[in-house]
Amino acid sequence: MEILALVGSPRRLGNSELMAKEISRRIPEPHRLKLVRLPEMDIRPCRACYTCLFDEHTCPQADDFPTILEALLQADGLILAVPVYMLAANASLKQFLDRGLSLYGHFEKLWGKPAVAVAIAGIPGMEGYTKLCLDSALRLMGAQPQASEVVYGALPGEVFLNQDNLKTAEKLANALFGPPPEWQGESWRCQACGGDTFRFLGLEQVRCMTCSSPGKVLIKEGQVDFAVDAHEDHFFLTLEGARRHLHWLQGMKGRFLEKKKELKSICLDYLHEGEWLETTRKENKGAPAS
Ligand SMILES: Cc1cc2nc3c(=O)[nH]c(=O)nc-3n(C[C@H](O)[C@H](O)[C@H](O)COP(=O)(O)O)c2cc1C
């Protein structure tokens, strides 16, 4: 078996790398560990051209993304280990995920790969929305999130000054190929996806920020209950939903062509507003204002 670890830290032998390797060591099933250090990979920004949604599912950016995609396709299981920067998963994860439309054409093979994720924060309680970043990253990759955790440690290696973090690595390792997680009955979780981050849309209405399912927050016998309507159509939750979402996105091309003139006239009205700062990036220098 092959396990792929996506490591989000630029620090060699930093806490994210150690956590990924420790999880791998403790996975009971024999396997080979492959690692990707995301910040070192050449992952260029999505150009929003939607080319990857059609036919060959190719992307005009020539970079390391296809190498990572190939490794994802080959892997039997995934480990995501990312440091917390500014209350969120660091940008290397988002940089990778922003190319996520390129994954849609491969969902038939990617779907349901077991995955675990860990974030490392330097200060207890200062992880901000990182767990949400991890949980949604795994869903966006079509993976089956088996477990995710946040651990603490600031200096490289510090994560294992605390023996509890070895136990967390063990827990994640055992979860990877273990039974699917059960959250039914845990009323503080989203009953559609197990997510634990909600946005309040008023006094009663909530939305799960991982799978977008709507729900109501109720207090039952003094306990909070997020009564979520499982949003069956949501593409995070089933492969069928993912396929439907891909078809909907592909339909955007037709909708764009239909409304092209109208949209262009809306956009052009803003063409000469304001003054742009100059960039030092060579490839953008002298680019026409558009
Ligand atoms: C730019 C930057 C921002 C950070 N922001 C946070 C933060 O918001 N919350 C936190 O708890 N730790 C923060 N940290 C600390 C790192 O999460 C911590 O050092 C972690 O161990 C880094 O993992 P690594 O060793 O894998 O790089 C930040 C570190 C850096 C370099």
The ligand as an SDF file (V2000), in Angstrom:
LIG
                    3D

 31 33  0  0  0  0  0  0  0  0999 V2000
    3.6990   33.2230    9.8270 C   0  0  0  0  0  0  0  0  0  0  0  0
    3.3190   32.3820   11.0140 C   0  0  0  0  0  0  0  0  0  0  0  0
    2.0570   32.5220   11.5620 C   0  0  0  0  0  0  0  0  0  0  0  0
    1.6630   31.7550   12.6390 C   0  0  0  0  0  0  0  0  0  0  0  0
    0.4040   31.9100   13.1330 N   0  0  0  0  0  0  0  0  0  0  0  0
   -0.0150   31.1450   14.1700 C   0  0  0  0  0  0  0  0  0  0  0  0
   -1.3420   31.2690   14.6580 C   0  0  0  0  0  0  0  0  0  0  0  0
   -2.1690   32.0360   14.1630 O   0  0  0  0  0  0  0  0  0  0  0  0
   -1.6930   30.4840   15.7050 N   0  0  0  0  0  0  0  0  0  0  0  0
   -0.8200   29.6080   16.3020 C   0  0  0  0  0  0  0  0  0  0  0  0
   -1.1930   28.9530   17.2520 O   0  0  0  0  0  0  0  0  0  0  0  0
    0.4430   29.4620   15.8260 N   0  0  0  0  0  0  0  0  0  0  0  0
    0.8640   30.1820   14.7760 C   0  0  0  0  0  0  0  0  0  0  0  0
    2.1370   30.0310   14.2720 N   0  0  0  0  0  0  0  0  0  0  0  0
    3.0280   29.0240   14.8730 C   0  0  0  0  0  0  0  0  0  0  0  0
    3.0810   27.7170   14.0760 C   0  0  0  0  0  0  0  0  0  0  0  0
    1.8080   27.1850   13.8850 O   0  0  0  0  0  0  0  0  0  0  0  0
    3.9060   26.6980   14.8400 C   0  0  0  0  0  0  0  0  0  0  0  0
    5.2380   27.1760   14.9890 O   0  0  0  0  0  0  0  0  0  0  0  0
    3.9340   25.3180   14.2230 C   0  0  0  0  0  0  0  0  0  0  0  0
    4.6780   24.4540   15.0250 O   0  0  0  0  0  0  0  0  0  0  0  0
    4.5670   25.3560   12.8540 C   0  0  0  0  0  0  0  0  0  0  0  0
    4.6000   24.0460   12.3310 O   0  0  0  0  0  0  0  0  0  0  0  0
    5.8950   23.4960   11.5260 P   0  0  0  0  0  0  0  0  0  0  0  0
    6.9420   23.2280   12.5580 O   0  0  0  0  0  0  0  0  0  0  0  0
    5.4100   22.2830   10.8590 O   0  0  0  0  0  0  0  0  0  0  0  0
    6.2830   24.5640   10.5910 O   0  0  0  0  0  0  0  0  0  0  0  0
    2.5590   30.7990   13.1990 C   0  0  0  0  0  0  0  0  0  0  0  0
    3.8340   30.6700   12.6380 C   0  0  0  0  0  0  0  0  0  0  0  0
    4.2190   31.4280   11.5590 C   0  0  0  0  0  0  0  0  0  0  0  0
    5.5970   31.2580   10.9710 C   0  0  0  0  0  0  0  0  0  0  0  0
  1  2  1  0
  2  3  1  0
  2 30  2  0
  3  4  2  0
  4  5  1  0
  4 28  1  0
  5  6  2  0
  6  7  1  0
  6 13  1  0
  7  8  2  0
  7  9  1  0
  9 10  1  0
 10 11  2  0
 10 12  1  0
 12 13  2  0
 13 14  1  0
 14 15  1  0
 14 28  1  0
 15 16  1  0
 16 17  1  0
 16 18  1  0
 18 19  1  0
 18 20  1  0
 20 21  1  0
 20 22  1  0
 22 23  1  0
 23 24  1  0
 24 25  2  0
 24 26  1  0
 24 27  1  0
 28 29  2  0
 29 30  1  0
 30 31  1  0
M  END
$$$$
